[in-house]
Amino acid sequence: MRYTGLINHYRDRLPVDDSTKLISLGEGNTPLIQLENIPALLNKNVDIYIKYEGLNPTGSFKDRGMTMAVTKAVESGSKAIICASTGNTSAAAAAYAARAGIKAFVLIPEGKIALGKLAQAMIHGAVIIQIKGNFDDGMRLVKEVADHAPVSIVNSINPFRLQGQKTAAFEIVEELGDAPDYHCLPVGNAGNISAHWMGYKEYFDDRKAGKKPKMVGYQAAGAAPFVKGAMVDNPDTVATAIRIGHPQSWDLAHKVETESNGWFDSLTDEEILSAQKLLTEQEGIFCEPASATSLAGAMRDINNGKIAEGSTIVCTLTGHGLKDPDTAISQCTDEMININPVMDEVRDAILNNM
Ligand code: F0G
C-alpha cells in the first residue's frame, strides 16, 4: 500500500477520525541506519542505530508534529498558525501552512537561524517576524499574542505536536522488534524526548514492545538548563537549533528522566562539531550540528561505560546537515584544487591525492 504519511499510517493511535482532512507531505517512515564504522573506532561492542529524521519532507523531525498540529488547526477552522522557532519549526510550519492554504507567522531570533531554515520559511511564504532577542523571548511573545490575535500556536506546547512525534518511537520498535536499551536525543524544549517516551510507553502498555528504553537527553554546554537544574538566561551554542534556555517541557522532561531511569548531560560545541564531522566522514550521514549532540553524548557515555557494552542504542538525528551549510563549510579546512580544464592537470590532482 502506498505510504501516505504518519497520520494515515497510525490513525488508530492519533486523535483523528474518518472525517478529518489530513494535511500531510508524506512525513515519517524515516530510515533507521546501523552505524558500521564508528563502533569499531570506539572499540566497543555496541549496536548504534541512527534514526535519520533529517529525511522528513522539510528536513527535520518537526514534520511529524506539524502534520498533526496543522491538521487539527485546520479541522478547528483556524486560518493562521504561529510559532517561535530556532529555525526548523518555522520551516515545517511554513510548508504545512502552504499545503493547507493557511497563513504562517514565524518569530525567529535575528541572525541566529541557519541559512537553509531561513530559505525554507521564506520560499514557502511564511510571514517572518525577526526579533531582537532569542527563542525564549519569541516563545513568550507567541503565548501572549495568541490571546490577542486569531492564530493557533504550533510550537510543541500544542499537544498535537507531541502526538505526531511519538510515532518515531513506534517505527523504531517495529524495525528493531523491540525498544532499544537506550534512546539518545538532542534536547532543547524537551518536547521530542517527551513525545518519544509517550510512544515507547504506549507500545509497551499495548504489549507491542517488551521493554522501554532509558531516555538520555543531551544539551549544548552553553544552553543546558536540564544539566544545571535551572533556567539559563543567555543561552549560546553553535548548535542554534537547541539554543534554548527556558525549555517549555520542563516538567514533562523530568518525568521522562525519572520514569525511564535516564539522564541529561551536556557537550561542548567542539564535541558536537567533531561528532558531526566524524559521522559524515565515517558513515556518510550528514546531520545538522544540534542533531550530532545525540551521537556525541552517546559516544562519550559508551566510552566511559555509563552505556554498557552489549547495548542497543538509538540516536535521533533530528535535522539534515543541509539546513546549516555555513557551519558545515566552516569546518572543512582542506583546500580545494583549482586547475585549468585539461586532462593532465586532473590526472595530477588525482595522483597527488590518492
Ligand atoms: N534538534 C533540532 C534540529 C531542532 O530543531 C530542535 C528544536 C531540537 C533538536 C530540540 O527538540 O525542542 O523538542 O527538545 N527546534 C525547535 C525549533 C526549537 O524551533 O525548530 P526539542
Residues whose N, C-alpha, C, O or C-beta is under 5 A from the ligand:
A	BS01	F0G	A84 S85 T86 G87 N88 T89 S90 P186 V187 G188 N189 A190 G191 N192 I193 A241 A290 S291 T318 G319
